[in-house]
């Protein structure tokens, strides 16, 4: 994906750092990851810190994706997309 689409990690913004942004010709995916947290917490952070704000006038569809990882299992426990 990195050679095909624009992928940015730890993108600094005025309210924090976005974990990962993937930009394609039709979509912008904003990812927030939580270790031992929930997908809902990750999505709430995306909203509260305005990570999607720079794409407000962009014609592409913006998708917000939150994922919660477990330190015990090393896997994704849950994820949600909006």
C-alpha positions in Angstrom: 0.0 0.0 0.0 2.8 2.4 0.8 4.0 2.6 -2.8 0.5 2.9 -4.2 -1.3 5.3 -1.7 -0.2 8.1 0.5 0.4 6.6 4.0 1.3 8.9 6.9 2.0 7.7 10.5 2.1 9.7 13.6 0.9 12.8 11.7 1.2 15.8 14.0 -1.8 18.1 14.3 -2.7 21.0 16.7 -4.6 18.6 19.1 -2.3 15.6 18.9 -0.9 13.0 16.5 -3.0 10.8 14.2 -1.8 7.2 14.4 -2.2 6.5 10.7 -3.8 8.2 7.6 -4.2 6.4 4.3 -5.2 8.5 1.3 -6.5 6.9 -1.9 -8.1 8.7 -4.9 -11.6 8.1 -3.5 -11.1 7.7 0.3 -9.3 9.0 3.3 -8.9 6.5 6.1 -8.1 7.9 9.6 -6.9 5.2 12.0 -6.5 5.5 15.8 -5.1 2.5 17.7 -5.5 1.9 21.5 -3.4 -0.6 23.4 -5.6 -2.2 26.0 -8.3 0.3 25.1 -11.5 0.1 23.0 -12.4 1.0 19.5 -15.0 3.4 20.9 -12.3 5.3 22.8 -10.2 5.5 19.6 -13.1 6.9 17.6 -13.9 9.4 20.4 -10.3 10.6 20.2 -10.5 11.1 16.4 -13.6 13.3 17.0 -12.5 15.2 20.1 -9.2 16.1 18.6 -10.5 16.9 15.2 -8.3 14.6 13.2 -10.7 14.6 10.2 -11.0 18.5 10.2 -8.2 18.9 7.5 -10.4 16.9 5.1 -13.7 18.7 5.7 -13.6 20.3 2.2 -12.1 17.2 0.5 -14.3 15.5 -2.1 -13.2 12.1 -0.9 -15.1 10.0 1.5 -13.5 10.1 5.0 -13.6 7.0 7.1 -12.7 7.0 10.8 -11.4 3.6 12.1 -10.7 2.8 15.7 -9.0 -0.3 16.9 -8.3 -1.8 20.3 -5.3 -4.0 20.7 -4.7 -6.5 23.6 -1.3 -6.5 25.1 -2.1 -10.0 26.5 -2.9 -11.7 23.2 -1.1 -9.3 20.8 -4.2 -9.2 18.6 -7.0 -6.7 17.8 -9.7 -7.1 20.3 -12.3 -4.9 18.6 -12.6 -2.3 15.8 -15.2 0.1 14.5 -15.5 2.2 11.5 -17.6 5.3 10.9 
